[in-house]
Amino acid sequence: MHRNQFGAKEFFSIMLRVLSTHLFLNQRLHPGLLEVACRGGAQGVEVFAARQHFDYTSREHVGEISTWFGENSLEPFSLHAPMFPDREMGRAGAPAVNVLHPEKSRRIDAMDEIKRALESAERIPFKNLVVHLGENDDQWSPRSIEYGMTALEHLGAFARPLGVKLLVENLLSDATTPEHLLTILDMGHLQNVSVCLDIGHAHISSGATEAIATLGNRIGSVHIHDNHGTKDEHLWPGDGTIDWLAVAKALGEIATPPAAVLEISHTLNDPPTTLPDKIKKAFDVL
């Protein structure tokens, strides 16, 4: 079927439904939480690499999660690269993982931390690694282009033997607008790197449908969450002001449907018993 024949409902129905474990970020990842994803109708999972949640430095923890995936049909679709190297998400003073940092030692430390997390793909067959280029206050400059290309080339070389593809995410920074991400990918001739389009981030900055039009077939996955256009709230779809029908229509112009990755905040304090139904409803909204 030609892609222009798809309506919004039909288009989202053929996208791989993936749940990010960002929803459980304040808990240690265990098989019971992965079962919640199954009961919610997810077909795959994006594991968020934060040490207090998924301790990629622990052979026992990685082995526990690897065993569960080996015994179940849920797909380990992607690994989200770590944002901090500690168990407190930087609240105790640990520096952020920032591959665009002006100091070379900080960039090296950041790439080492990402590679440390990526080593878990030796036991868990992740297909993709979602990477942040810097932080939300990083500016667009020749330096950010150079450092961005270097980081993606270096991490791509490390990921390739593991069978993992890089997906670079748009943030709220000037350095990671859809246009600037394309510049980095094109100038670096990084044809094997795709984009994880964060719809919530785009809604706050460039506009969701505009971002889709800009990135087009470079989009490999989309982070699905809602907000009111002013701050990064990571709400359930429909609880903010994003026009999801317009998003679906714009995504329908892409030749290959990207994965729909539901990335909801762990701070919303939804009762655990309600989560499978809320996950199902979120996918149904799409």
ABEGO torsion letter per residue (X at the ends): XBAAABBAAAAAAABBBBBBAAAAAABBBBAAAAAAAAAAGBABBBBBBBAAABBAABAAAAAAAAAAAAABABBBABBBBBABABAAGGAAGBBBBBAABABAAAAAAAAAAAAAAAAAAAABBBABBBBBBEBAABBBBAAAAAAAAAAAAAAAAAAAAAGBBBBBBBBABAAABAAAAAAAAAAAGBAABBBBBBAAAAAABAEAAAAAAAAEAABABBBBBBBAGABBAGBBBGABABBAAAAAAAAAABABBBBBBBBBBAAAGBBAAAAAAAAAAAAAAX
